[in-house]
Every structure is written in C-alpha cells, then in structure tokens.
Amino acid sequence: MAPRKIIIDTDPGVDDILALLLACAALPSELEVLLISVTYGNIDVQNCLRNVISLFAHVEREIAWRKAQGREPGFATLQTCRPLVAVGPEHPLSDDMLMADFFHGRDGLGDIHDSHPHLSPTDTWAALSAAAAQSADPEQTAIADELVKPDALFTISQNPAHQEILRLLRDNEPDTITIVAIGPLTTLALAAAEDTEAFLRVKEVVVMGGTIFEPGNVRLPPPPPPPQQHHPHPHPQQAANTPEPRFRLIKQPPSTLRSSLNTRNQITPVAEFNTFADTVAAARLYALTSPDPSSTMPPHPPTPTDNPSSAAHPPPYLAPYPPHLTRQLKLLLCPLDITSRHVLTRGQYRAAVTPLLAQGSPLAEWTTAFLTATFAKVELLQTNVSGDAVGLALHDPLCVWYCLTSTPTSTSTTTPSSDSKWTISPDEDIRVETSGQWTRGMCIVDRRSRRRREDDDGGEVAGDTGGWLRGGSGNRVARCVGTPGEGVFGAYLLGRIFGV
C-alpha cells in the first residue's frame, strides 16, 4: 500500500516537536513527509524555524548513535524522502490591519494594507544562519552546521510556504496529499486565497484547533516581576521589558499602550490558541467546507483610515473566493475536546527515557531538556496532580496519529477518511467568531432544536440571520470525537519516537 503523503504546517513548540518526531519516525510504507511549513504561533517564525532545524540535527545524531549501538536506526521515512522546509508568515492575516485605528501614521511596516503579510523566506533563512554562525552556543553551532550540510535530512526551500503547498498540490494527483495543520491557519488561508481550485486538490486537512464544549486555552501571560520602585508613568525602556505574549498582535514600538492592548487581546475563556491566533484565517478555511462559502466568510476589514482611497482593499488574501467552486474542502477538526484527553505523563516519559539517557541517547537528552521544564510548568498550573501523574496533553501529535492509523473507507465529498478505530462526527456547521468583544476565536455551533429550512429557501430571512437553519448554508466540518484509545497513545508515541 502506498504511503500517505502529508504536509505539516506547524509552529514548533513542545507538542509540535513531538508531532514532528512521530511523523519522522514513521515507516516509509506509512507516511511520506513532503513539506514542513513553518509559521508563527507559539513563538516567532524565526525561532520556530530554528526549532525545526534543531530537530533534524538531533535526529541525525540519534541515527548515528543507534547505528553505533547496533540498534535499528529508525526514522526510515526521512531517509527515503527528505522533506522540504519552507518559511511561512510571521503574523495573522488581518489583525494588524484591524488595529490600525488605534495608531495613525505608523511606519516601518512596509504598508501592511497593501503588502502580503509575509517576510522574505530568503531573509529569514539568512538571519537564522547568521545568528547560528555567530553564536558560541553548541546548539546554535549544530544548527549552523546543519544548514550547510549537503546530506542533511531536509531540503531548504526559498519559496514562501503557501506557494510550496500549492506547487505540491498541483504536481500530485488530486486527493493524494493530506495537510496536517497544527499551528495558526494563516499559511493555509494564504494558499487557499491565491489559488482556491489548486488548494482544493488536497485529500483532507487535519486541523488541531478549536474547542466546542471544553474551556479555551488562551490565557494571560505570567506577570512581570514587581519593579523595585513604582512609577505611575514608566520609562519607555521599562515598558519595553514587559513580557510579550506568545506572538505579537500589534506591530508597534514597545509602550504601555501596546502592552495593555496585547494583554487584552490574549485573554479569552472560550477560544483555543491556534484558532485565536488568526481567527480570520480559520474562518476563511472552514468556509471552504460549505456548499456556499460566502455564507460563512468573515466580514471584510474596514478600509484603512489613513488611506481611504487604497485601490487594493481588501487585499487579495482577504478577498472573496471565486464563485462556483468545483468541490468542497474536506476538513477534519481535532479540537481540545478530544486532544486534551490524550496525555503523556511524566512517569511514562521517565520510565521510557531513563535507560536511554544512561546509554547516551542524543534524542533522549534533547527531549528531556525541554520536557522537564514543561512538566514542571504543567504541575505548577494544576492543583490536584503532582509527581509522575502530571500529564502533557498531546494535542498536535494526535493529528499525526490519525494519519498513521486511519484508513480510507468514506466516499463522502466532505467527510475525511476514517475507519472503525476513529469516530468522526460528519458535516457539523462549526463557525469561527472573528470580531466578538469577548468571544473572538470561539467556535460557534447552533444547539437550537429548530426546524430546518429547504436548501433553496433563499439566503438570510427573518428569524434565521446567518442562515443557520438553511441546508445550503453553513460549514461542513468533520469533528473527531473518538480515537483508538485515550490511554494508549502516550506509550505508542514513546515507542515510535525512541524505538522502545
């Protein structure tokens, strides 16, 4: 059986790295990783890229160590097909634009209203290489070496990530590539906007994002340490030292106003982080699952107040989709409701890696370096769990697990492939709130027991604003509600990654 071809769109934090390791540890008959698309999210895009290259450096060391130990080297899919690594966007589609009314006459942004929200990939690669080459840190030195190594386990792409996605979809037969989206959906939204029909050649998009019944996970960042002396009007340098959230919503020089706006825009009890990070991108992507995408598209942002005659408004990446698309997007959502129930406990991890650490496994040493701190942070945030029972939710790895273990049986035009091991709720009208004062990023579903309207019963009517009751409107999102086993995934993940 041919392997499943996948593209992974990621913002590598801790569970993203575990997801990437799980994919890279697959057999060549299981997965073929065509592209790793790196976007902003947990951290800025340059540090996300650094983490991906660091992963490859440590996997390469691990393979060499296992061979020297007489073990199976593992990571066979990487040695069969070396994935491209491409740089994606550094910030959301429209949040900077929407915040423009707070500030006038801003500069240094290259005219965000008319430009593509994307740094040059070449510049990003060059900055990463220069920083690594100038550093005395052994980790950075390893990254510098990896970037110039002719036999590295990856291939550098100088093209923007969304264009690499479109190229791969055009170069392969329709319905042969699955996109695993485990970060903000900005890159996929850019690809869909640039060439919608080419993007719809995708077999399915598996998204880690959203929450339907569970609380959100976008929280207030930790407070800064108390200043030695209180000043009612802090010096600009003090404001500059205020900790930033995990990404910057507002591209302005550090200031008290910027800090307060960033804080306000990072707190919500109802949104999941990836969806909240770019609500417009999520809403636009979900709309492609609808028989009528215009029925759930987010509203256009307001015309910039400092340039009301702008000819390119809205910009192409926020424009409506072409009418009469040939097919609907097949999208499987793995929300917090299902991912939060799959955990890797500290005890499981220790039992698996302690012997490997004693034997000198480079991968065990690297993952322990960041997982030790992560488990400690999780323990600090919880009040009823401690010690080896502390668990890290495997949000992103679950999407890769789906790709590894599901088999195509469905012929539905909108429902992703699955089998009896996975329980999928098909065709749910899940929409993303893009502008709510308190609910931005929330996944909205209609729980009313109202009579449905006929598919051809017009658009919005009195009593059904938004077309929630009309069959021809609304999204058709498949939602994962059951897996092969909540209690088995942690051990499965460790076994695959570490070969134990």
C-alpha positions in Angstrom: 0.0 0.0 0.0 1.4 3.4 -0.9 2.3 5.7 2.0 0.1 8.6 2.9 1.6 11.8 1.6 1.5 14.6 4.2 2.4 18.3 4.5 2.8 19.5 8.1 2.1 23.2 8.8 3.5 23.9 12.3 4.6 26.5 14.9 7.0 24.3 16.7 6.5 24.4 20.4 6.7 21.3 22.7 3.9 19.2 21.4 4.6 20.3 17.8 8.1 18.9 18.1 6.6 15.6 19.4 4.2 15.6 16.5 7.1 16.1 14.0 9.2 13.4 15.7 6.2 11.0 15.4 5.8 11.7 11.7 9.6 11.4 11.1 9.7 8.1 12.9 7.1 6.6 10.6 7.9 3.7 8.2 8.3 4.6 4.5 5.2 2.5 3.9 3.2 4.6 6.3 4.0 8.3 5.7 5.8 10.4 3.2 6.5 13.8 4.7 6.7 16.1 1.6 6.9 19.5 3.4 7.3 21.1 6.8 5.7 24.5 6.6 6.9 26.7 9.5 4.6 29.5 10.7 4.5 31.9 13.7 2.4 30.9 16.7 3.9 29.5 19.9 6.9 31.8 19.2 8.1 34.0 16.3 8.7 32.4 13.0 12.5 32.6 13.1 12.6 30.7 16.4 10.1 28.2 15.1 12.4 27.6 12.1 15.4 27.2 14.4 13.5 24.5 16.4 12.8 22.5 13.2 16.4 22.6 12.1 17.5 21.7 15.7 15.1 18.7 15.5 16.8 17.4 12.3 20.2 17.9 13.9 19.3 15.8 16.9 17.6 13.1 14.8 20.7 12.8 12.7 22.8 12.4 15.9 20.3 9.8 17.2 20.5 7.8 14.0 24.3 7.7 14.2 24.2 6.8 17.9 21.7 3.9 17.3 23.9 2.6 14.5 26.9 2.6 16.7 24.9 0.8 19.4 23.9 -1.9 16.9 20.2 -0.8 17.1 17.7 -0.2 14.3 18.4 3.5 13.3 14.7 4.3 12.9 13.4 7.4 11.1 13.3 5.5 7.9 10.8 7.8 6.2 13.3 10.6 6.4 16.0 8.6 4.7 13.6 7.6 1.9 12.2 11.1 1.2 13.8 14.2 2.7 11.1 16.8 3.3 11.3 20.4 2.2 11.3 23.0 4.9 9.7 26.3 4.0 9.1 29.6 5.8 5.5 30.8 6.4 4.0 34.1 7.6 5.1 35.9 10.7 1.7 37.3 11.8 -2.0 36.9 11.2 -3.8 37.9 8.1 -5.7 41.0 9.2 -5.2 41.7 13.0 -2.6 44.3 12.3 -4.9 46.0 9.9 -7.8 45.9 12.3 -5.7 47.5 15.0 -4.7 50.4 12.7 -7.3 52.7 14.0 -5.6 52.8 17.4 -2.5 54.3 15.7 -2.0 56.7 12.9 1.0 57.5 10.9 2.8 54.3 11.8 5.9 53.4 9.8 8.4 50.5 9.4 5.7 48.0 8.3 6.1 48.3 4.5 2.5 49.3 4.1 0.7 46.4 5.7 -2.6 47.2 4.0 -1.3 46.5 0.5 1.5 44.1 1.1 1.5 40.4 1.6 1.7 39.6 5.4 4.9 37.7 4.9 8.6 38.2 5.4 11.0 37.1 2.7 11.9 33.5 3.3 15.4 34.1 2.0 15.9 36.8 4.6 14.6 34.5 7.4 16.9 31.7 6.4 19.8 34.2 6.2 19.0 35.6 9.6 18.9 32.1 11.1 22.2 31.1 9.5 23.9 34.3 10.6 22.7 34.1 14.2 23.8 30.5 14.4 27.2 31.0 12.9 28.0 33.9 15.3 26.9 32.1 18.4 29.2 30.1 20.8 26.2 28.0 21.9 26.8 24.4 20.9 23.1 24.1 19.9 23.4 27.0 17.6 26.6 25.7 16.2 24.8 22.4 15.3 22.1 24.4 13.5 24.8 26.4 11.6 26.4 23.1 10.5 23.0 21.6 9.6 22.1 24.5 7.3 25.2 23.9 5.1 25.4 20.1 5.2 24.9 18.6 1.8 23.4 15.3 3.1 21.1 16.9 5.7 17.8 15.1 6.3 15.8 18.0 4.9 15.9 20.4 1.9 15.7 24.2 2.2 13.0 25.9 0.2 13.5 29.6 -0.6 9.8 29.9 -1.6 7.1 31.1 0.7 5.4 28.1 2.4 2.0 28.7 1.0 3.4 28.6 -2.6 5.2 25.4 -1.9 1.9 23.9 -0.7 0.2 24.9 -3.9 3.1 23.6 -6.1 3.0 20.2 -4.4 -0.8 20.0 -4.8 -0.5 20.9 -8.5 2.3 18.4 -9.1 0.5 15.5 -7.4 -2.8 13.8 -8.3 -5.9 15.2 -6.6 -6.8 13.5 -3.3 -3.3 12.2 -2.6 -1.9 14.8 -0.1 -3.1 15.3 3.4 -2.3 18.6 5.2 -1.7 18.4 8.9 -2.3 21.8 10.4 -1.0 22.1 14.0 -0.5 25.8 14.2 -2.4 29.0 13.3 -4.1 28.6 9.9 -2.6 31.6 8.2 -0.4 29.7 5.7 -3.3 27.6 4.5 -5.5 30.6 4.2 -2.9 32.3 2.0 -2.7 29.2 -0.2 -6.5 29.0 -0.5 -6.8 32.6 -1.4 -4.0 32.6 -4.0 -5.3 29.6 -6.0 -8.5 28.1 -4.5 -9.0 25.4 -7.0 -5.4 24.1 -6.6 -5.8 24.1 -2.9 -9.0 22.1 -3.1 -7.0 19.3 -4.7 -6.0 18.3 -1.2 -7.2 14.9 0.1 -8.1 16.4 3.5 -6.9 18.9 6.0 -6.5 17.6 9.6 -6.6 20.6 11.9 -5.6 20.7 15.6 -7.7 23.6 16.7 -10.9 25.0 18.3 -12.9 23.8 21.2 -16.6 23.0 21.2 -17.6 22.1 24.7 -14.3 22.5 26.6 -12.9 25.8 28.0 -10.4 27.7 25.9 -6.7 27.7 26.5 -5.7 31.3 25.6 -4.5 32.7 28.9 -3.0 35.8 30.4 0.9 35.6 30.2 2.7 35.4 33.5 3.0 38.8 35.2 6.4 40.5 35.2 8.5 40.7 38.4 7.5 43.7 40.6 9.6 46.7 39.9 11.9 47.9 42.7 10.2 51.3 42.7 6.7 52.3 41.5 6.4 54.9 38.8 3.0 56.0 37.6 4.4 56.7 34.2 7.1 54.1 33.5 10.1 54.9 31.4 9.8 53.6 27.8 12.7 51.2 28.5 10.7 49.7 31.4 7.7 49.2 29.1 10.0 47.6 26.6 10.9 45.0 29.2 7.3 44.0 29.7 7.0 40.3 28.7 5.3 39.9 25.3 2.6 37.3 24.7 3.4 34.2 22.6 3.1 36.3 19.4 2.6 39.9 18.7 -0.8 41.0 17.6 0.2 44.7 17.2 3.2 45.8 15.3 4.1 48.9 17.3 7.2 50.0 19.3 7.0 48.8 22.9 4.9 51.0 25.0 2.4 50.9 27.9 -0.4 51.1 25.4 1.0 48.3 23.3 1.4 46.1 26.4 -2.2 46.7 27.5 -3.6 46.1 24.1 -1.6 42.9 23.7 -2.8 41.7 27.1 -6.4 42.5 26.3 -6.3 40.6 23.0 -4.7 37.5 24.5 -7.3 36.7 27.1 -10.5 34.7 26.4 -12.2 31.9 28.2 -13.7 30.4 25.1 -11.0 30.1 22.4 -8.3 27.6 21.6 -4.9 29.2 20.8 -4.4 28.2 17.2 -7.8 29.4 16.2 -7.5 32.6 18.3 -4.1 33.3 16.8 -5.7 34.0 13.4 -9.5 33.9 13.5 -9.9 35.3 10.0 -7.7 32.6 8.5 -9.6 29.9 10.4 -13.0 31.3 9.4 -11.9 31.5 5.7 -10.6 27.9 5.7 -13.7 26.5 7.4 -15.8 28.4 4.8 -14.4 26.2 2.0 -16.2 23.2 3.5 -19.5 24.9 2.8 -21.7 24.4 -0.3 -21.9 28.2 -0.2 -18.6 29.6 1.2 -20.0 33.2 1.1 -22.5 32.2 3.8 -19.8 31.9 6.5 -17.0 34.1 5.3 -15.7 36.7 7.8 -16.6 40.3 7.1 -14.1 42.4 5.2 -11.9 44.5 7.4 -12.6 48.3 7.3 -10.9 50.4 4.8 -7.7 51.9 6.4 -8.4 55.3 7.8 -5.0 56.6 6.8 -5.5 55.6 3.2 -9.2 55.5 2.3 -8.6 55.5 -1.4 -6.5 52.4 -1.3 -7.0 50.5 -4.6 -6.1 47.2 -3.2 -8.7 46.9 -0.4 -9.4 44.3 0.6 -6.0 42.8 -0.3 -6.1 39.5 -2.3 -5.6 37.3 0.7 -8.9 38.7 2.2 -10.9 38.8 -1.0 -14.0 36.6 -1.6 -13.4 33.2 -3.1 -14.2 32.6 -6.8 -17.9 31.7 -7.3 -18.9 28.1 -8.3 -16.0 26.2 -6.9 -15.7 22.6 -8.2 -15.6 20.9 -4.8 -15.8 21.4 -1.1 -12.8 21.2 1.3 -12.6 18.0 3.4 -11.6 19.2 6.8 -11.3 17.1 10.0 -11.2 19.1 13.2 -9.4 17.7 16.3 -10.5 20.2 19.0 -9.4 20.4 22.6 -12.4 18.3 23.4 -10.6 15.2 22.1 -6.9 16.1 22.2 -7.0 17.1 25.9 -8.0 13.6 26.8 -4.7 12.1 25.4 -1.7 12.7 27.6 1.9 11.7 28.1 2.6 11.5 31.9 5.9 12.4 33.5 6.1 8.8 34.8 5.6 7.3 31.4 8.3 9.5 29.9 10.8 8.9 32.7 10.3 5.1 32.5 11.0 5.2 28.8 13.9 7.6 28.6 15.9 7.0 31.8 17.7 3.9 30.4 18.3 5.8 27.1 19.8 8.7 29.0 22.2 6.4 30.8 23.3 5.0 27.5 23.8 8.4 25.9 20.9 8.8 23.5 21.1 12.3 21.9 17.4 12.4 21.3 16.6 11.4 24.9 18.9 14.2 26.1 17.3 16.8 23.9 13.7 16.0 24.6 14.4 15.7 28.3 15.9 19.3 28.2 12.6 20.8 27.2 10.1 18.3 28.6 11.4 18.5 32.1 10.6 22.2 32.2 7.3 21.6 30.5 6.2 19.0 33.0 7.2 21.4 35.8 5.2 24.2 34.3 2.1 21.9 33.9 2.5 20.8 37.6 2.7 24.5 38.7 -0.6 25.3 36.9 -2.5 22.3 38.3 -3.8 21.9 41.9 -4.8 18.2 42.0 -2.0 16.4 40.1 1.7 16.1 41.0 4.8 13.9 40.6 4.7 11.2 37.9 1.0 11.7 37.4 1.5 15.1 35.8 0.4 14.9 32.1 1.2 16.8 29.0 -1.7 16.9 26.6 -0.8 15.5 23.2 -2.8 18.0 21.1 -0.7 18.1 17.9 0.7 14.5 17.9 -2.9 13.2 17.8 -3.3 14.6 14.3 -0.2 12.7 13.1 -1.5 9.6 14.9 -4.7 9.9 12.8 -2.7 10.0 9.6 -0.7 6.9 10.7 -3.6 4.7 11.8 -6.8 5.7 9.9 -7.6 4.0 6.6 -9.8 5.4 3.8 -13.3 4.0 3.7 -15.5 7.0 3.3 -16.8 8.2 -0.1 -18.4 11.3 1.2 -17.5 14.5 -0.6 -17.0 16.4 2.6 -16.1 13.8 5.3 -12.4 12.9 5.7 -11.4 9.3 5.5 -11.6 7.2 8.7 -12.3 3.7 9.9 -13.7 1.9 13.0 -10.8 2.9 15.2 -11.7 6.6 14.8 -15.1 8.1 15.5 -15.9 11.0 13.3 -18.9 13.3 13.5 -19.5 14.5 9.9 -20.8 17.7 8.4 -21.0 19.9 11.5 -21.7 23.6 11.0 -18.8 24.9 13.1 -18.1 28.6 12.5 -15.4 30.9 14.0 -16.2 34.2 15.7 -13.8 36.8 14.3 -14.9 40.0 15.9 -16.6 39.4 19.2 -15.6 41.6 22.1 -15.4 38.7 24.5 -15.7 35.7 22.1 -13.1 36.2 19.5 -11.8 32.8 18.3 -14.8 30.9 19.7 -16.1 28.0 17.7 -19.9 28.6 17.3 -22.4 25.8 16.8 -26.2 26.0 16.7 -27.7 23.9 19.5 -31.2 25.0 19.0 -33.9 22.4 18.1 -35.3 24.4 15.3 -37.0 23.2 12.1 -34.6 23.2 9.2 -35.2 25.2 6.0 -35.1 23.9 2.5 -31.7 24.2 0.7 -33.1 26.5 -1.9 -35.0 28.7 0.5 -33.1 31.9 -0.2 -30.5 33.4 2.0 -30.9 35.2 5.3 -34.5 35.6 6.4 -36.2 37.0 9.5 -35.6 34.6 12.4 -32.5 33.0 10.7 -29.9 35.6 10.5 -26.7 33.9 9.4 -28.5 31.1 7.6 -28.0 28.6 10.4 -31.2 26.7 9.5 -30.8 26.7 5.7 -29.4 23.4 4.4 -27.5 25.2 1.6 -25.6 27.4 4.0 -23.1 26.8 6.8 -19.9 24.9 7.1 -19.5 21.1 6.8 -16.7 20.3 9.2 -16.0 16.8 10.3 -15.0 16.5 14.0 -13.0 13.8 15.7 -14.9 12.5 18.7 -13.2 9.2 19.4 -9.8 7.6 18.9 -8.3 4.1 19.1 -7.7 4.6 22.8 -7.1 7.6 25.1 -4.9 5.5 27.5 -2.7 4.0 24.9 -1.4 7.0 22.9 1.4 8.1 25.3 3.1 4.7 25.2 2.5 4.5 21.4 4.2 7.9 20.9 7.2 7.0 23.0 7.6 3.6 21.4 7.6 5.1 17.9 9.9 8.0 18.7 12.5 6.2 20.8 12.2 2.7 19.3 11.4 1.1 22.7 
